[in-house]
């Protein structure tokens, strides 16, 4: 940025400073231009240095006070008056100086023989020099970011970005769980969860950030993390945006898609004694032992979005899934309900329970309260395991082995559930329909099957059910 003080300091201009209000020299100048229109304020946006010789406005008249007031009101930073023997004013009028002081508008004279174009050119050169310096700094910072990430990891990149921006920066997961430091505040996490499934990967300005917190998403098609930082910093907005986008691109390659899968806790699968249950809790969560926890069961689960977000809340949120139901053992975290609301889950059951009762309660719900799919799933579960494995491998083998198999499986499950309606798949996953088409084409190549064939769709649906069992 170029400040008013930097412009005034240009020796070749020899500007005569008459009114210098507190803080005026630190103001960033957006443009320097001249105008003789008496109603020029109607055309201004703020941040300008305005130059005039007073042809359209008598600078010695009482009306000059109103002129000064209007310029100040629209955000003009300074008024420069052309002075010369052949101009309306040889020196700055005392009355004009008084008006400028009254309204707090910086005022200076442009002495003979300095033309206005020299002032404009000086500002333009300064702005170009500053832009070149900023671009160089941004380029250098980008190289540092890449080096820090390669040598030390995301935490080093975040520290460098924070120092470069001159403000605190956090790297968090889709739900605001800290990836290199502390978790985001609860109010921020609540808002991030609502944004995590959005189709747009543009930065968000969060309302809960205390008046200006920007969340920059990581990831190509879905949010895999966020960079959180103050919406304003010491660097220019353009360079700040460039720094954040560079950091986001680098970190997007380093941050895994979703939390590490921890497997299903024995609390859901085995009858445990009180001591065994407490030990299992400590082992799974890393938290102090407890004997009771909140137990919630949600229905209407579609795809994997809800499961991913719930698992991302933290180690002390334990999950088990059966078909369209998810069971959650947690410590009363309100973010569990926030995820449910965002992903459209239905709360079927909630109660504080002793850890020893989790297995029994979950077993009852799985056997008595599942959806209409229960009969089909019960039938499939009776198939010989070896035969089921062979069938799944024959139908889905190449898809399961592909590097992006998890993403493609989610798309395939959603496609089957949506009855093959691609727009519905795009809406459910929050991606563009062209992305859906590209994924389905890749799925068909891996399967070697046409998903438009009803028999193929039926076989794939059965294989997906068997794979989940």
C-alpha positions in Angstrom: 0.0 0.0 0.0 1.0 3.6 -0.5 0.2 6.0 2.4 -0.4 9.7 2.3 2.7 10.2 4.4 4.8 8.4 1.7 3.3 10.6 -1.0 4.0 13.8 1.0 7.6 12.7 1.5 8.5 12.8 -2.2 11.1 15.5 -2.3 10.8 16.2 -6.0 7.2 17.3 -5.4 8.1 19.8 -2.6 4.5 19.7 -1.4 3.4 22.3 1.2 1.6 20.6 4.1 -0.9 22.9 5.7 -3.2 20.6 7.6 -1.9 17.3 9.0 -4.7 15.7 11.2 -3.7 12.9 13.6 -3.4 9.5 11.7 -3.7 11.1 8.3 -0.2 10.1 7.2 -0.9 6.4 7.8 -4.0 6.3 5.6 -3.7 4.1 2.5 -4.3 6.1 -0.7 -6.3 4.3 -3.4 -5.9 6.9 -6.2 -4.7 10.4 -6.9 -6.7 12.4 -9.5 -7.8 15.9 -10.2 -11.2 17.4 -10.7 -12.7 20.9 -10.9 -16.3 19.7 -10.4 -18.0 21.4 -7.4 -20.1 18.3 -6.8 -17.2 15.9 -7.3 -18.0 14.0 -4.0 -20.9 12.3 -5.9 -18.3 10.5 -8.0 -15.9 9.4 -5.2 -15.6 6.1 -3.3 -13.2 7.0 -0.5 -9.5 6.8 -0.1 -8.7 9.4 -2.7 -6.2 12.3 -2.8 -8.1 14.9 -4.7 -6.2 17.7 -6.6 -7.9 21.0 -7.7 -7.0 24.6 -8.7 -10.4 25.9 -7.7 -11.9 26.7 -11.0 -15.3 25.2 -10.4 -15.3 26.0 -6.6 -14.2 29.3 -5.1 -11.8 28.2 -2.4 -12.0 31.5 -0.6 -15.8 31.6 -0.4 -17.9 30.5 2.6 -19.2 27.6 0.4 -15.7 26.1 0.5 -16.5 24.9 4.0 -19.4 22.8 2.7 -17.1 21.5 -0.1 -14.5 20.4 2.5 -17.2 18.8 4.6 -18.6 16.8 1.7 -15.1 15.5 0.7 -14.4 14.4 4.3 -17.8 12.7 4.5 -17.2 10.5 1.4 -13.8 9.4 2.7 -11.3 11.6 0.8 -8.0 11.4 2.6 -6.5 14.7 1.4 -7.1 17.7 -0.8 -4.2 19.2 -2.8 -4.5 22.8 -4.2 -2.5 23.8 -7.2 -0.6 27.1 -6.5 0.9 29.5 -9.0 1.0 33.0 -10.4 -1.3 32.1 -13.3 -3.7 30.1 -11.1 -6.6 31.3 -8.8 -4.4 30.9 -5.7 -0.8 31.8 -5.2 -0.9 30.5 -1.7 -3.4 28.5 0.3 -6.3 30.6 1.5 -6.4 31.0 5.3 -10.2 30.4 5.3 -9.7 27.1 3.5 -7.1 26.0 6.0 -9.5 26.8 8.8 -12.3 24.7 7.1 -9.9 21.8 6.6 -8.8 21.9 10.3 -12.4 22.1 11.4 -13.4 19.0 9.5 -10.1 17.1 10.0 -9.3 16.9 6.3 -5.6 16.8 5.3 -4.7 19.8 3.1 -1.6 20.6 1.1 -0.4 22.9 -1.7 1.2 21.8 -5.0 3.6 24.6 -5.6 4.6 26.1 -8.9 5.9 24.8 -11.3 4.9 21.2 -10.2 2.1 20.0 -12.4 -0.7 17.7 -11.1 0.5 15.0 -13.5 3.8 14.8 -11.6 1.9 14.1 -8.3 -0.2 11.4 -10.1 2.9 9.8 -11.7 4.8 9.8 -8.4 1.9 7.9 -6.7 1.6 5.5 -9.7 5.3 4.7 -9.5 5.2 4.1 -5.8 2.2 1.8 -6.1 3.9 -0.2 -8.8 7.0 -0.5 -6.7 5.0 -1.6 -3.7 3.1 -4.1 -5.8 6.4 -5.6 -7.1 7.8 -5.8 -3.6 4.6 -7.5 -2.4 4.6 -10.0 -5.3 8.3 -10.8 -4.5 7.4 -11.3 -0.8 4.5 -13.5 -1.7 6.6 -15.6 -4.0 9.3 -15.9 -1.4 6.8 -16.9 1.2 5.3 -19.5 -1.1 8.7 -21.2 -1.4 9.2 -21.0 2.3 5.8 -22.6 2.9 6.6 -25.5 0.6 10.0 -26.0 2.3 8.5 -25.8 5.8 5.8 -28.3 4.9 8.3 -30.8 3.3 10.8 -30.6 6.1 8.8 -30.2 9.3 5.1 -30.6 8.4 1.9 -28.5 8.5 2.6 -26.9 11.9 5.8 -25.2 10.5 3.9 -23.8 7.5 1.1 -22.5 9.7 3.7 -20.7 12.0 5.3 -19.1 8.9 2.0 -18.0 7.5 1.0 -16.5 10.9 4.3 -14.5 11.1 3.9 -13.3 7.5 0.3 -12.2 7.9 1.0 -10.7 11.4 -2.0 -12.4 12.9 -2.9 -15.8 14.5 -3.6 -18.7 12.1 -5.1 -22.1 12.9 -5.2 -25.3 10.9 -8.3 -27.3 11.8 -10.3 -30.2 10.5 -13.7 -29.9 8.8 -15.5 -29.7 12.2 -12.9 -27.3 13.7 -10.8 -30.0 15.5 -7.2 -28.7 15.8 -4.8 -30.3 13.4 -1.6 -28.5 14.5 -2.8 -26.9 17.8 -5.9 -26.2 19.8 -9.5 -26.8 18.6 -11.4 -23.8 17.3 -13.8 -22.2 19.8 -17.2 -24.1 20.1 -19.1 -21.3 18.4 -16.7 -21.3 15.4 -16.9 -25.1 15.2 -20.7 -25.0 15.1 -20.5 -22.7 12.1 -17.8 -24.7 10.4 -19.8 -27.8 10.6 -22.6 -26.0 8.8 -20.2 -24.9 6.1 -18.3 -28.2 5.7 -20.9 -29.8 3.4 -21.3 -26.7 1.2 -20.7 -27.1 -2.5 -18.5 -23.9 -2.7 -14.8 -24.1 -1.9 -14.5 -20.3 -1.6 -13.4 -18.7 1.7 -16.1 -18.0 4.3 -16.4 -15.0 6.6 -17.6 -16.4 9.9 -20.1 -14.5 12.0 -19.0 -16.2 15.2 -15.4 -15.1 14.8 -15.6 -12.0 16.9 -16.1 -9.5 14.1 -13.9 -10.9 11.4 -12.7 -14.5 11.1 -12.0 -16.0 7.7 -12.2 -19.7 7.0 -10.2 -20.8 4.0 -11.2 -24.4 2.9 -8.7 -27.1 2.0 -9.6 -29.7 -0.6 -10.6 -30.0 -4.3 -14.1 -31.3 -4.2 -14.9 -31.5 -0.5 -13.6 -29.7 2.5 -10.9 -31.7 4.3 -9.8 -28.9 6.6 -9.8 -25.1 7.2 -7.2 -22.4 7.6 -8.7 -19.9 10.2 -7.3 -16.4 10.5 -8.4 -12.8 11.1 -10.2 -11.3 8.2 -7.7 -8.4 8.1 -3.9 -8.3 8.4 -1.0 -6.0 7.9 -0.4 -7.0 4.3 -2.6 -5.9 1.4 -5.8 -7.8 0.7 -4.5 -9.0 -2.7 -1.2 -10.4 -1.3 -3.0 -11.8 1.7 -5.4 -13.7 -0.6 -2.4 -15.0 -2.6 -0.6 -16.2 0.6 -3.7 -17.9 1.9 -4.5 -19.6 -1.4 -0.9 -20.8 -1.7 -0.9 -22.2 1.8 -4.3 -23.8 1.3 -3.2 -25.5 -1.9 -0.1 -27.0 -0.2 -1.9 -28.0 3.0 -4.7 -29.6 0.9 -2.1 -32.1 -0.4 -0.9 -32.9 3.1 -4.1 -33.1 5.1 -5.8 -36.5 4.8 -9.4 -36.7 3.7 -11.2 -37.3 7.0 -10.1 -38.5 10.4 -8.2 -41.7 10.7 -10.5 -44.7 11.0 -10.3 -46.2 14.5 -12.5 -49.2 14.1 -15.5 -50.1 16.2 -15.1 -49.9 19.9 -15.7 -53.1 22.0 -18.3 -51.0 23.9 -20.6 -51.7 21.0 -19.7 -55.3 20.3 -19.0 -57.0 23.6 -20.5 -57.3 27.0 -17.9 -55.7 29.3 -17.5 -55.5 33.1 -17.3 -52.0 34.6 -13.5 -52.2 34.9 -13.2 -53.4 31.3 -15.6 -50.7 30.0 -13.6 -48.0 31.7 -10.3 -49.4 30.3 -11.8 -49.5 26.8 -12.9 -45.9 27.1 -9.5 -44.7 28.2 -7.8 -46.8 25.4 -10.1 -45.5 22.7 -10.4 -41.9 23.7 -7.3 -41.0 25.6 -9.6 -39.3 28.1 -9.9 -40.0 31.9 -11.9 -43.0 32.8 -15.7 -42.6 33.2 -18.4 -45.0 34.1 -21.3 -43.3 32.2 -21.6 -41.4 29.0 -24.2 -40.0 26.6 -25.6 -42.6 24.2 -27.4 -41.4 21.1 -28.7 -43.3 18.1 -29.5 -41.6 14.9 -31.5 -42.8 11.9 -31.9 -41.7 8.3 -28.2 -42.0 7.6 -27.4 -41.6 3.9 -23.9 -41.9 2.5 -20.9 -41.3 4.7 -20.9 -37.6 5.3 -22.6 -37.8 8.7 -20.3 -40.6 9.8 -17.2 -38.7 8.7 -18.2 -35.5 10.5 -19.1 -37.3 13.7 -15.8 -39.2 13.7 -14.0 -35.9 13.1 -15.3 -34.3 16.3 -12.6 -35.9 18.3 -11.3 -39.1 19.9 -13.9 -39.0 22.7 -16.8 -39.5 20.2 -17.1 -43.2 19.6 -19.2 -44.5 16.7 -20.8 -47.6 15.4 -22.9 -47.9 12.2 -25.5 -50.4 11.1 -27.2 -49.7 7.8 -29.0 -46.4 8.1 -28.4 -46.0 11.9 -25.4 -44.6 13.7 -24.8 -45.0 17.5 -22.7 -42.4 19.2 -21.1 -42.6 22.7 -19.9 -39.1 23.8 -19.6 -36.8 26.8 -22.4 -34.5 26.0 -20.8 -32.6 23.1 -23.5 -30.3 21.6 -21.6 -30.6 18.3 -23.0 -34.1 17.9 -26.5 -32.6 17.5 -25.1 -30.0 15.2 -23.7 -32.6 12.9 -27.1 -34.4 13.0 -28.9 -31.2 12.1 -26.6 -30.4 9.2 -26.7 -33.9 7.7 -30.4 -34.5 8.3 -30.2 -37.3 10.8 -33.2 -38.3 12.9 -32.6 -38.8 16.6 -34.1 -42.1 17.6 -32.8 -42.6 21.1 -30.8 -40.6 23.6 -30.0 -41.4 27.2 -27.1 -41.2 29.6 -26.0 -44.8 30.1 -23.4 -46.8 32.1 -20.7 -47.9 29.6 -21.6 -51.5 30.4 -25.0 -51.1 28.9 -23.9 -49.7 25.5 -23.6 -53.1 23.9 -27.0 -54.4 25.0 -28.8 -51.2 24.1 -27.2 -51.0 20.6 -27.9 -54.7 20.0 -31.6 -54.2 20.8 -31.9 -51.3 18.5 -30.1 -53.0 15.7 -32.3 -56.0 15.8 -35.7 -54.4 16.5 -35.6 -50.9 15.1 -33.8 -50.9 11.8 -35.4 -49.8 8.6 -37.1 -51.9 6.0 -33.7 -52.9 4.7 -33.4 -55.1 7.8 -35.0 -58.2 6.2 -32.7 -58.0 3.2 -29.6 -57.4 5.4 -30.6 -60.3 7.6 -30.9 -62.6 4.6 -27.5 -61.4 3.2 -25.8 -61.8 6.6 -26.8 -65.6 6.5 -24.7 -66.1 3.4 -21.5 -68.1 3.8 -18.7 -65.6 4.5 -16.3 -67.0 2.0 -18.9 -66.9 -0.7 -19.8 -63.4 0.2 -16.2 -62.3 0.0 -15.8 -63.9 -3.4 -18.9 -62.2 -4.7 -17.9 -58.8 -3.4 -14.4 -59.2 -4.8 -15.7 -60.2 -8.2 -18.2 -57.3 -8.5 -16.3 -54.5 -6.6 -12.7 -55.7 -6.5 -11.0 -53.2 -8.8 -13.1 -50.4 -7.3 -12.1 -51.3 -3.8 -8.5 -51.5 -4.7 -8.3 -48.1 -6.5 -6.5 -45.2 -4.8 -9.7 -43.2 -4.7 -11.9 -46.2 -3.9 -13.5 -44.6 -0.8 -14.7 -41.6 -2.7 -16.0 -43.7 -5.6 -17.8 -46.1 -3.2 -19.6 -43.2 -1.6 -20.7 -41.9 -5.0 -21.8 -45.4 -6.0 -23.8 -46.0 -2.8 -25.5 -42.6 -3.3 -26.2 -43.4 -7.0 -27.9 -46.7 -6.0 -29.9 -45.0 -3.2 -31.0 -42.2 -5.6 -32.3 -44.7 -8.1 -29.7 -43.6 -10.7 -30.8 -39.9 -10.7 -27.5 -38.1 -11.2 -28.8 -34.7 -10.2 -29.9 -36.2 -6.9 -26.4 -37.7 -6.4 -24.9 -34.2 -7.0 -27.3 -32.6 -4.5 -26.7 -35.3 -1.8 -22.9 -35.1 -2.1 -22.7 -31.4 -2.6 -20.7 -31.7 -5.9 -21.3 -30.6 -9.5 -23.2 -32.9 -11.8 -20.2 -33.0 -14.1 -18.1 -34.4 -11.3 -20.8 -37.0 -10.7 -20.7 -38.0 -14.4 -16.8 -38.2 -14.3 -16.9 -40.4 -11.2 -19.6 -42.7 -12.6 -17.6 -43.1 -15.8 -14.5 -44.1 -13.8 -16.6 -46.5 -11.6 -18.0 -48.2 -14.8 -14.4 -48.6 -16.1 -13.3 -50.1 -12.9 -16.3 -52.4 -12.6 -16.3 -53.3 -16.2 -20.1 -52.9 -16.0 -22.8 -50.6 -17.4 -24.7 -49.0 -14.5 -27.6 -48.3 -16.8 -28.3 -52.1 -16.9 -30.8 -53.0 -14.1 -29.2 -56.4 -13.5 -25.8 -54.7 -13.1 -27.3 -52.2 -10.6 -28.9 -55.0 -8.6 -25.6 -57.0 -8.4 -23.7 -53.9 -7.4 -26.3 -53.0 -4.7 -26.1 -56.6 -3.3 -22.3 -56.4 -3.3 -22.3 -53.1 -1.5 -24.7 -54.5 1.2 -22.4 -57.6 1.6 -19.3 -55.4 1.8 -20.8 -53.3 4.6 -21.9 -56.4 6.5 
